[in-house]
Amino acid sequence: MIYLDNAATTSVFSEVAEEIAAVMKGSYGNPSSLYGYGLQSRKIVDQSRAKLAKVIGCDPAEVYFTSCGTESNNLAILGSARARRSWGNKILVSGFEHPSVQNTVASLTEEGFEVIVIPPEKDGTVSLERFLQEVDRRTVLVTCMRVNNETGALIDVSKLAREVKEINSRTAFHCDAVQSFMKHQTVLDGSIDTMSMSGHKIHGPKGIGILYVRKGFNLKRTQFGGGQEKGLRSGTENVPYIAGLAKAVERIGSIQQNLKQVKECRDALWQGVCDLPVVVKNSPENSSPYILNLSVLGFRSETLLHFLESREVLVSSGSACSKGEKSHTLEAMNVDGERLDSALRFSFSSLTTREEAEKAALAVREAVSTLERK
Ligand code: PLP
């Protein structure tokens, strides 16, 4: 199989699976226990935290473990907004966020928050100016993703965060970095307050996430219990998956080198199909090479997807969580119905080869010449 749905999830590195099994079998102590078994588990958690902090570019004390990217987004958004409720109620969010951001922000309207959605431009990017125009003294939170999971649109969130803070230094800034973690560096220079990451997009296990929380940042807890993760995220730490995530970042290697390789694959796929008059690119210019979204006009996404599967190429029509529904990002970009109905997302990983990308392009060509138009 040629797996080109890495934005949905990735295969687990065998070294990661081995590490998880070894920790599960050999270090089952509770990290909060005071005897040797506990201390051994605590050491694994601490060492993993230090390794992850190094690649994120922050202090280990700023790394909090959660169960997934969704949980990290929930904690950051609910916790930041509620901690600032006494002086403001306005929240700004881009119009193409993942549901774990969109729905969490929407839920805050029930608590009296006002949500302003900044729609993406027709070309798939977001305008930093449109965000900045809306920031005022009542703005408690601005949230924007680093890489869009459907088109690969790449947003300079560090710049946006800096400029938001220039207008209102008390406004919290959250970034969903689930699709950019270990793929594109994000500068943490004190302007971004919270940032979400997830294990399963980088060949780590599903069910482990990270929330970066800037030192000194006021975040209200949303979960109550035994006080783990400095009281911010109670619950016994998932020691094997924490170790597995640390192993994944070690194994994945250099961001720059992987970018170069993935770009070659993305470009090979695009070069293999771009002369077809029915093919239109939906990913913006200068987007992340990890994602290529295109439409094959006149053919339904689902029909294409199944044809490609019959040729051993796995892709998706929108995001994995939309289960075949139309892409909410393309809808937010206001693309026309025909383009929306025929969209496909190809997403790559550092394990993808150029040969696989070329074969995928041939399979698309075969679909166009074989399938009946709708
Ligand atoms: N944010 C983005 C941009 C994503 O693509 C995803 C997963 O698809 C998530 C958040 C959720 O991450 P998780 O699956 O770890 O909950």
Residues whose N, C-alpha, C, O or C-beta is under 5 A from the ligand:
A	BS01	PLP	A7 A8 C68 G69 T70 H98 S100 V147 N149 D176 V178 Q179 S198
